[in-house]
Amino acid sequence: MAGRDSSSKRWLLPDGVEQALPGEARRIEGLRRRVLDLFDAWGYELVITPLIEYLESLLADADDELNLQVFKLTDQSSGRMLGIRADMTPQVARMDAHMLHAHGINRLCYAGQVLKARCGGVSGSRSPLQFGAEIYGHEGVGSSTEVIRLMLAALDAAGVDGVHLGVGHVGICRGFAQAAGLAPERSERLLDLLNTKAGHEIEAYLLEQGVARGQIEWFVSLADLYGDAGVLDEARRRYAGAVPQVADALDELQSVADALARSHPGVQLHCNLAELPGYHYETGLVFAGYVPSIGQEIARGGRYNNVGESFGKARPAVGFSSDLKLLAALGDDDGAAAETAAGAAQTICAPPDDDPALHEKIASLRAAGERVAVQFDAAANAAGARALVRDGGKWVVREAS
């Protein structure tokens, strides 16, 4: 018994670390190819980032959340600390700032596995297959709108139906915080409270900081501002003449909402001025994709200007990311089995024959995109399956009956 228990434990995986069997792996890889082809069609260049880096480079300008997610280890070659990537976006930003020597606009995309020290997100995975796209070198509504449209196109390519789009703007809260004289570290605490919509806690915290009653009302009322694009009109009414930075942020949100209403009238837009996904990272517009069956975002993005500053080149940037495994799993539960069955049905079975003409035929079929598998036991060919058979001295494909 003890031996069996010990042997079974060798098959266990750490919490949040997954493997993919043939059908699921085929589905994930197919989605990866479709997404990368989509990015290419939109003019985005693929980059590949390193799995591990020196820790000081990997965590340059990183917030506390990313720092906690990075696995850290000692490089046995140099003795320096290394980190395993938990997010590819900072690495891509470094490429733009330090290696590509770009002075204009860069459109970059990526897809690869990351590793997180803690479980999180919808799937609870610690090893998501992150993919995303970024625009560097342009600051304006045009690039922000393009990236949102690309995110929606990627979700559509994944077959995700009923997508809802949530938008917000970090500049609103930060504009109010600056006008109220809050130090940056206190603004971060305030943003945490805003995300919980805890009105009494927000008020109590700001009173502790000596913020005036009228200014406290700015923050408390943000918790009520959520809904369709009409929320933006209400926000302009409430905050008319309050802080110029806030008015600019509302104008930007309105421009994005108007553009998406024209290009994606079927997508439900939800404005939430107090819920700010990724606000530690972003500096302006933030957005996320949702589906009704899941209470958390399935894709997210935003604007993060001055990215790459620590690498010597501050650049405006906007982008989004998601998890290929999560999107592939949003299909029906029988999808993996169907993919496996489809792959088997497409396969041409070849006999274990050393005839050079057979090998030439197999090579030509594979070059044409067919899937050919040699059956080592000729009797193992499934009845009715596609098969290579000899017919009048030639090798031909007998189609499934």
C-alpha positions as CSV (number, residue, x, y, z in Angstrom):
1,M,0.0,0.0,0.0
2,A,2.8,2.4,0.9
3,G,4.5,1.8,-2.4
4,R,1.3,2.5,-4.3
5,D,0.6,5.7,-2.3
6,S,4.2,6.9,-3.0
7,S,3.9,6.1,-6.7
8,S,0.5,7.9,-7.1
9,K,1.9,11.1,-5.5
10,R,4.5,11.3,-8.3
11,W,1.7,12.2,-10.7
12,L,0.4,15.1,-8.6
13,L,0.9,18.6,-9.9
14,P,1.2,21.7,-7.7
15,D,-2.0,23.7,-7.0
16,G,-2.8,25.9,-10.0
17,V,-0.4,24.2,-12.4
18,E,-2.2,22.3,-15.3
19,Q,-1.4,20.0,-18.1
20,A,-3.3,19.6,-21.3
21,L,-4.3,16.3,-22.9
22,P,-4.4,15.9,-26.7
23,G,-7.9,17.3,-27.4
24,E,-7.5,20.3,-25.1
25,A,-3.9,20.9,-26.2
26,R,-5.1,20.9,-29.9
27,R,-7.8,23.4,-29.0
28,I,-5.4,25.7,-27.1
29,E,-2.8,25.6,-29.8
30,G,-5.4,26.3,-32.5
31,L,-6.5,29.3,-30.6
32,R,-3.0,30.5,-30.1
33,R,-2.4,30.4,-33.9
34,R,-5.7,32.1,-34.7
35,V,-4.9,34.9,-32.2
36,L,-1.4,35.4,-33.5
37,D,-2.6,35.4,-37.1
38,L,-5.2,38.0,-36.1
39,F,-2.5,40.2,-34.5
40,D,-0.4,39.9,-37.6
41,A,-3.3,41.0,-39.8
42,W,-3.7,44.1,-37.7
43,G,0.0,45.0,-38.1
44,Y,1.4,43.7,-34.8
45,E,4.9,42.2,-34.6
46,L,5.5,39.1,-32.6
47,V,8.2,39.2,-29.8
48,I,9.4,36.4,-27.5
49,T,10.4,37.3,-24.0
50,P,12.8,35.3,-21.8
51,L,11.3,32.9,-19.2
52,I,13.8,34.0,-16.5
53,E,15.7,37.2,-15.9
54,Y,17.8,38.9,-13.4
55,L,15.4,40.0,-10.6
56,E,16.3,43.7,-10.7
57,S,15.5,43.8,-14.4
58,L,12.3,41.8,-14.2
59,L,10.9,43.9,-11.3
60,A,12.0,47.3,-12.5
61,D,9.1,49.7,-11.7
62,A,7.0,46.7,-10.6
63,D,4.3,47.2,-8.0
64,D,4.0,45.1,-4.8
65,E,1.4,42.8,-6.4
66,L,3.7,41.7,-9.2
67,N,6.6,41.4,-6.8
68,L,4.6,38.9,-4.7
69,Q,3.7,36.9,-7.8
70,V,7.3,36.4,-9.0
71,F,9.1,33.1,-8.2
72,K,12.6,33.9,-7.1
73,L,15.7,31.7,-7.3
74,T,19.4,31.9,-7.2
75,D,21.4,31.5,-10.5
76,Q,23.9,28.8,-9.9
77,S,26.1,30.2,-12.6
78,S,26.4,33.8,-11.4
79,G,25.1,33.7,-7.9
80,R,22.7,36.5,-8.7
81,M,18.9,36.4,-8.0
82,L,16.7,35.4,-10.9
83,G,12.9,35.7,-11.3
84,I,10.5,33.7,-13.4
85,R,8.2,35.9,-15.4
86,A,4.7,36.4,-13.9
87,D,3.7,39.0,-16.5
88,M,5.1,39.6,-20.0
89,T,4.0,43.2,-20.4
90,P,6.9,44.8,-18.5
91,Q,9.3,42.7,-20.6
92,V,7.8,43.8,-23.9
93,A,7.9,47.4,-22.6
94,R,11.7,47.0,-22.1
95,M,12.1,45.7,-25.6
96,D,10.4,48.8,-27.0
97,A,12.3,51.2,-24.8
98,H,15.8,49.7,-24.8
99,M,16.2,47.4,-27.8
100,L,14.1,48.5,-30.7
101,H,15.4,52.1,-30.7
102,A,12.0,53.2,-31.9
103,H,11.0,56.9,-32.2
104,G,7.6,56.3,-33.8
105,I,4.8,53.8,-33.2
106,N,5.5,50.2,-32.3
107,R,2.8,47.5,-32.4
108,L,4.0,44.4,-30.6
109,C,2.3,41.2,-29.5
110,Y,3.3,38.1,-27.5
111,A,2.1,34.7,-26.4
112,G,3.7,32.4,-23.8
113,Q,3.4,30.8,-20.4
114,V,3.9,32.8,-17.2
115,L,4.2,31.4,-13.7
116,K,2.6,33.0,-10.7
117,A,3.5,32.3,-7.0
118,R,-0.2,32.6,-6.0
119,C,-3.4,31.4,-7.5
120,G,-5.7,34.1,-8.8
121,G,-8.1,35.2,-11.5
122,V,-11.1,33.3,-12.9
123,S,-9.4,30.0,-13.5
124,G,-7.2,29.9,-10.3
125,S,-4.3,29.0,-12.5
126,R,-0.7,29.8,-11.6
127,S,0.5,28.9,-15.0
128,P,-1.6,30.8,-17.5
129,L,-0.7,31.1,-21.2
130,Q,-0.7,34.8,-21.4
131,F,-1.2,36.6,-24.7
132,G,-1.5,40.3,-25.5
133,A,-0.9,43.2,-27.8
134,E,0.6,46.7,-27.1
135,I,0.9,50.0,-29.0
136,Y,3.9,52.1,-28.0
137,G,4.6,55.6,-29.0
138,H,1.1,57.0,-29.4
139,E,-0.9,58.9,-26.8
140,G,-4.5,59.4,-27.7
141,V,-8.0,58.0,-28.2
142,G,-7.2,56.4,-31.5
143,S,-4.7,53.9,-30.2
144,S,-6.8,53.2,-27.1
145,T,-9.8,52.4,-29.3
146,E,-7.8,50.2,-31.6
147,V,-6.5,48.1,-28.7
148,I,-10.1,47.6,-27.3
149,R,-11.3,46.6,-30.8
150,L,-8.4,44.2,-31.1
151,M,-9.3,42.7,-27.7
152,L,-12.9,42.2,-28.8
153,A,-11.7,40.6,-32.0
154,A,-9.5,38.2,-30.1
155,L,-12.4,37.2,-27.9
156,D,-14.5,36.7,-31.0
157,A,-11.8,34.5,-32.5
158,A,-11.9,32.4,-29.4
159,G,-15.6,31.9,-29.8
160,V,-16.6,33.8,-26.7
161,D,-20.2,35.0,-26.9
162,G,-22.1,37.7,-25.1
163,V,-19.0,39.8,-24.2
164,H,-19.6,42.9,-22.0
165,L,-17.0,45.6,-22.0
166,G,-16.3,47.5,-18.8
167,V,-14.4,50.9,-19.0
168,G,-13.1,53.3,-16.4
169,H,-10.4,55.9,-16.0
170,V,-7.7,56.1,-13.3
171,G,-7.2,59.8,-14.1
172,I,-10.5,60.7,-12.5
173,C,-9.6,59.4,-9.0
174,R,-6.0,60.6,-9.3
175,G,-7.1,64.0,-10.4
176,F,-9.4,64.3,-7.4
177,A,-6.6,63.0,-5.1
178,Q,-4.1,65.5,-6.4
179,A,-6.6,68.4,-6.0
180,A,-7.2,67.2,-2.4
181,G,-3.5,67.2,-1.7
182,L,-3.2,63.5,-1.0
183,A,0.3,62.0,-1.3
184,P,0.8,59.2,-3.8
185,E,0.9,56.4,-1.2
186,R,-2.3,57.6,0.3
187,S,-3.9,57.8,-3.1
188,E,-3.1,54.1,-3.6
189,R,-5.0,53.2,-0.3
190,L,-7.9,55.3,-1.5
191,L,-8.0,53.5,-4.8
192,D,-8.2,50.2,-2.9
193,L,-11.2,51.5,-1.0
194,L,-12.9,52.8,-4.1
195,N,-12.6,49.3,-5.7
196,T,-14.7,47.9,-2.8
197,K,-17.3,50.8,-3.1
198,A,-17.1,51.1,0.7
199,G,-18.6,54.6,1.1
200,H,-18.3,54.8,4.9
201,E,-14.7,53.6,4.9
202,I,-13.8,56.1,2.1
203,E,-15.3,58.9,4.1
204,A,-13.6,57.9,7.3
205,Y,-10.2,57.5,5.6
206,L,-10.4,60.9,3.9
207,L,-11.5,62.6,7.2
208,E,-8.4,61.1,8.8
209,Q,-6.3,62.7,6.0
210,G,-7.9,66.1,6.7
211,V,-9.7,66.3,3.3
212,A,-12.4,68.9,3.1
213,R,-16.1,67.7,3.2
214,G,-16.8,69.0,-0.3
215,Q,-13.8,67.1,-1.7
216,I,-14.8,63.9,0.2
217,E,-18.1,64.0,-1.7
218,W,-16.2,63.7,-5.0
219,F,-14.9,60.3,-4.0
220,V,-17.9,59.0,-2.2
221,S,-20.2,59.8,-5.2
222,L,-17.9,57.9,-7.6
223,A,-19.2,54.7,-6.1
224,D,-22.7,55.5,-7.6
225,L,-21.5,56.2,-11.1
226,Y,-21.8,53.0,-13.0
227,G,-24.0,51.9,-15.9
228,D,-24.2,52.6,-19.6
229,A,-22.6,55.6,-21.3
230,G,-25.2,57.9,-19.8
231,V,-23.1,57.7,-16.6
232,L,-20.6,60.0,-18.2
233,D,-23.2,62.7,-18.6
234,E,-24.1,62.4,-15.0
235,A,-20.5,62.6,-14.0
236,R,-20.0,65.8,-16.0
237,R,-23.0,67.3,-14.3
238,R,-21.8,66.4,-10.8
239,Y,-18.2,67.5,-11.3
240,A,-18.7,70.5,-13.6
241,G,-15.8,72.9,-13.0
242,A,-14.3,70.7,-10.3
243,V,-10.9,69.5,-11.6
244,P,-9.7,70.0,-15.3
245,Q,-8.0,66.6,-15.3
246,V,-11.3,64.9,-14.5
247,A,-13.1,66.7,-17.3
248,D,-10.4,65.5,-19.7
249,A,-10.7,61.9,-18.5
250,L,-14.5,62.0,-19.0
251,D,-14.1,63.4,-22.5
252,E,-11.7,60.6,-23.3
253,L,-14.1,58.0,-22.0
254,Q,-16.9,59.6,-24.1
255,S,-14.8,59.5,-27.3
256,V,-14.1,55.8,-26.7
257,A,-17.7,55.0,-26.0
258,D,-18.9,56.8,-29.1
259,A,-16.3,55.1,-31.3
260,L,-17.2,51.6,-30.0
261,A,-21.0,52.3,-30.3
262,R,-20.3,52.8,-34.0
263,S,-18.0,49.8,-34.6
264,H,-19.5,47.3,-32.0
265,P,-23.1,48.2,-31.5
266,G,-23.8,44.7,-30.2
267,V,-21.3,44.9,-27.3
268,Q,-22.8,46.0,-24.0
269,L,-20.7,48.9,-22.6
270,H,-20.5,49.3,-18.9
271,C,-19.0,52.5,-17.4
272,N,-17.8,52.2,-13.8
273,L,-15.9,55.2,-12.6
274,A,-15.0,53.6,-9.2
275,E,-14.0,50.1,-10.3
276,L,-10.5,50.3,-11.6
277,P,-9.0,46.9,-12.6
278,G,-5.2,47.1,-12.8
279,Y,-5.1,50.7,-11.5
280,H,-1.7,50.1,-9.9
281,Y,-0.3,49.5,-13.4
282,E,-2.3,51.9,-15.5
283,T,-2.3,55.6,-15.7
284,G,-5.4,56.5,-17.7
285,L,-8.1,54.5,-19.5
286,V,-8.7,51.0,-18.1
287,F,-11.0,48.4,-19.7
288,A,-11.9,44.7,-19.3
289,G,-14.0,42.1,-21.1
290,Y,-16.6,40.0,-19.1
291,V,-19.1,37.3,-19.9
292,P,-22.3,36.9,-17.9
293,S,-21.5,33.4,-16.7
294,I,-18.2,34.5,-15.0
295,G,-18.1,37.2,-12.3
296,Q,-14.5,38.3,-13.1
297,E,-12.8,39.7,-16.1
298,I,-11.6,37.3,-18.9
299,A,-9.4,40.0,-20.6
300,R,-8.1,43.3,-19.4
301,G,-6.0,46.3,-20.5
302,G,-5.5,50.0,-20.3
303,R,-3.1,52.9,-20.9
304,Y,0.2,53.0,-19.0
305,N,2.1,56.1,-20.1
306,N,5.8,56.6,-19.3
307,V,6.4,52.9,-19.4
308,G,10.0,52.1,-20.0
309,E,11.2,55.1,-18.1
310,S,13.5,53.0,-15.9
311,F,15.1,51.6,-19.1
312,G,15.9,55.1,-20.4
313,K,13.0,55.9,-22.7
314,A,9.6,56.9,-21.3
315,R,6.9,56.0,-23.9
316,P,3.2,56.3,-24.0
317,A,1.6,52.8,-24.3
318,V,-1.7,51.0,-24.3
319,G,-2.4,47.3,-24.5
320,F,-4.4,44.3,-23.2
321,S,-3.8,40.7,-22.2
322,S,-5.7,37.5,-21.5
323,D,-5.2,33.8,-20.9
324,L,-5.4,31.3,-23.8
325,K,-6.2,28.4,-21.5
326,L,-9.1,30.3,-19.9
327,L,-10.5,31.4,-23.3
328,A,-10.2,27.8,-24.7
329,A,-12.0,26.5,-21.6
330,L,-15.0,28.8,-22.1
331,G,-16.2,26.5,-24.9
332,D,-18.5,23.6,-24.3
333,D,-17.4,20.8,-21.9
334,D,-17.3,18.3,-24.8
335,G,-15.0,20.4,-26.8
336,A,-11.8,18.6,-25.9
337,A,-13.3,15.2,-26.8
338,A,-14.7,16.6,-30.0
339,E,-11.3,18.0,-31.0
340,T,-9.6,14.6,-30.3
341,A,-12.3,12.8,-32.3
342,A,-11.9,15.3,-35.2
343,G,-8.2,14.8,-35.2
344,A,-8.6,11.0,-35.4
345,A,-11.1,11.3,-38.2
346,Q,-8.8,13.5,-40.2
347,T,-5.8,11.1,-39.8
348,I,-4.8,8.8,-42.7
349,C,-3.6,5.5,-41.6
350,A,-0.5,4.1,-43.4
351,P,0.7,0.5,-43.3
352,P,4.1,-0.5,-41.9
353,D,5.6,-1.0,-45.4
354,D,9.1,-0.1,-46.6
355,D,8.0,0.5,-50.1
356,P,9.8,3.7,-51.3
357,A,6.7,4.7,-53.3
358,L,4.6,4.5,-50.0
359,H,7.1,6.8,-48.2
360,E,7.0,9.2,-51.2
361,K,3.2,9.2,-51.1
362,I,3.2,9.8,-47.3
363,A,5.6,12.8,-47.7
364,S,3.5,14.4,-50.4
365,L,0.4,14.0,-48.3
366,R,2.0,15.6,-45.3
367,A,3.4,18.4,-47.4
368,A,-0.2,19.1,-48.7
369,G,-1.3,19.5,-45.1
370,E,-2.7,16.0,-44.5
371,R,-2.2,14.1,-41.2
372,V,-0.7,10.7,-41.8
373,A,0.2,8.2,-39.1
374,V,2.0,4.9,-39.7
375,Q,0.2,2.0,-38.0
376,F,2.9,-0.4,-36.8
377,D,0.5,-3.2,-36.7
378,A,-1.4,-3.4,-40.0
379,A,-4.3,-5.0,-38.3
380,A,-4.7,-2.0,-36.0
381,N,-6.3,0.2,-38.7
382,A,-9.7,1.2,-37.5
383,A,-12.5,-0.2,-39.6
384,G,-13.9,2.5,-41.9
385,A,-11.0,4.9,-41.2
386,R,-9.1,6.8,-44.0
387,A,-6.2,4.6,-45.1
388,L,-3.4,4.4,-47.6
389,V,-3.9,1.3,-49.6
390,R,-2.2,-0.2,-52.7
391,D,-4.4,0.0,-55.8
392,G,-3.0,-1.3,-59.1
393,G,0.6,-0.7,-58.1
394,K,-0.1,2.8,-56.7
395,W,-0.7,4.0,-53.2
396,V,-4.0,5.8,-52.9
397,V,-6.1,7.1,-50.0
398,R,-9.2,5.1,-49.3
399,E,-11.7,7.5,-47.8
400,A,-13.7,6.6,-44.7
401,S,-16.9,4.7,-45.6
